[in-house]
């Protein structure tokens, strides 16, 4: 993807690192991390391909917008809109919601 600027790290996961970036505005860029000691990275590549296929087909107002992907190894990356809501906020909201549901379940 031309004109893609990769900025600071904003998250890490099992298979990759998420960066803040710029490409026609602010974006999130998930790059797949390859383990130099792991000879067979086929599991990571297949998981990446499944994620791209799913994101490519999915459009919903409550999901980040898929904007593109780099499919050439070793630079596998997914570009999405940058979410303004933090994962911590989502987890805290879910936690409070579950407490509310279990506390007041007889009233629901």
C-alpha positions as CSV (number, residue, x, y, z in Angstrom):
1,X,0.0,0.0,0.0
2,X,1.5,3.2,-1.1
3,X,1.8,6.2,1.2
4,X,1.3,4.1,4.3
5,X,3.0,5.6,7.3
6,X,3.6,3.3,10.3
7,X,3.8,5.1,13.7
8,X,4.0,4.0,17.3
9,X,2.8,0.7,18.8
10,X,-0.7,0.7,20.3
11,X,-1.1,-3.0,21.0
12,X,0.2,-6.5,20.8
13,X,-1.5,-9.9,20.3
14,X,-0.7,-13.5,19.8
15,X,0.2,-13.2,16.1
16,X,1.0,-9.6,15.6
17,X,1.6,-6.0,16.6
18,X,-0.8,-3.1,16.1
19,X,0.5,0.3,15.1
20,X,-1.1,3.7,14.8
21,X,-0.6,4.9,11.2
22,X,-1.6,7.2,8.4
23,X,-3.1,6.3,5.1
24,X,-5.8,8.7,3.8
25,X,-6.3,9.6,7.5
26,X,-5.6,7.9,10.8
27,X,-5.5,4.1,10.6
28,X,-4.6,1.0,12.7
29,X,-2.0,-1.3,11.1
30,X,-1.7,-4.9,12.3
31,X,1.5,-6.5,11.2
32,X,2.0,-10.2,11.6
33,X,5.1,-11.1,13.7
34,X,7.2,-13.9,12.5
35,X,9.3,-15.9,14.9
36,X,12.8,-16.4,13.6
37,X,13.2,-19.6,15.6
38,X,10.0,-21.1,14.1
39,X,10.7,-22.6,10.8
40,X,7.0,-23.2,10.0
41,X,5.0,-20.0,10.1
42,X,2.2,-21.5,8.1
43,X,-0.3,-21.3,11.1
44,X,0.3,-17.6,11.3
45,X,-0.1,-17.1,7.6
46,X,-3.3,-19.2,7.4
47,X,-4.8,-17.3,10.4
48,X,-3.9,-14.0,8.7
49,X,-5.6,-15.1,5.4
50,X,-8.8,-16.1,7.3
51,X,-8.9,-12.8,9.2
52,X,-8.5,-10.8,5.9
53,X,-11.2,-12.9,4.2
54,X,-13.6,-12.3,7.1
55,X,-12.9,-8.6,7.4
56,X,-13.2,-8.2,3.6
57,X,-16.8,-9.5,3.8
58,X,-17.9,-7.8,7.0
59,X,-19.4,-4.3,7.1
60,X,-21.1,-3.2,10.3
61,X,-21.4,0.2,12.1
62,X,-20.1,-1.4,15.3
63,X,-16.9,-2.8,13.7
64,X,-13.8,-1.1,12.5
65,X,-13.8,-0.6,8.7
66,X,-11.4,-2.9,6.8
67,X,-9.4,-0.7,4.5
68,X,-6.9,-3.1,2.9
69,X,-4.1,-5.6,3.4
70,X,-0.6,-6.4,2.3
71,X,-0.6,-10.0,1.3
72,X,3.2,-10.4,0.5
73,X,5.2,-12.2,3.1
74,X,7.0,-11.3,5.2
75,X,5.2,-8.0,5.3
76,X,1.7,-9.3,6.1
77,X,-0.4,-6.4,7.4
78,X,-4.1,-5.4,7.8
79,X,-5.1,-1.8,7.7
80,X,-8.4,-0.7,9.4
81,X,-9.8,2.5,10.6
82,X,-8.4,3.6,13.9
83,X,-10.9,3.0,16.8
84,X,-11.3,5.8,19.3
85,X,-12.6,3.4,21.9
86,X,-9.8,1.6,23.9
87,X,-9.9,-2.1,24.6
88,X,-9.7,-1.3,28.4
89,X,-12.8,0.8,28.1
90,X,-14.7,-2.1,26.3
91,X,-13.6,-4.6,28.9
92,X,-14.6,-2.4,31.8
93,X,-18.0,-1.7,30.1
94,X,-18.6,-5.4,29.6
95,X,-17.5,-6.2,33.2
96,X,-19.9,-3.5,34.6
97,X,-22.7,-4.7,32.3
98,X,-22.3,-8.3,33.5
99,X,-22.3,-7.2,37.1
100,X,-25.5,-5.3,36.5
101,X,-27.2,-8.3,34.7
102,X,-26.3,-10.7,37.5
103,X,-27.2,-8.3,40.3
104,X,-30.6,-7.3,38.8
105,X,-31.5,-10.4,36.9
106,X,-34.7,-10.9,38.7
107,X,-35.9,-7.4,37.5
108,X,-34.9,-8.0,33.8
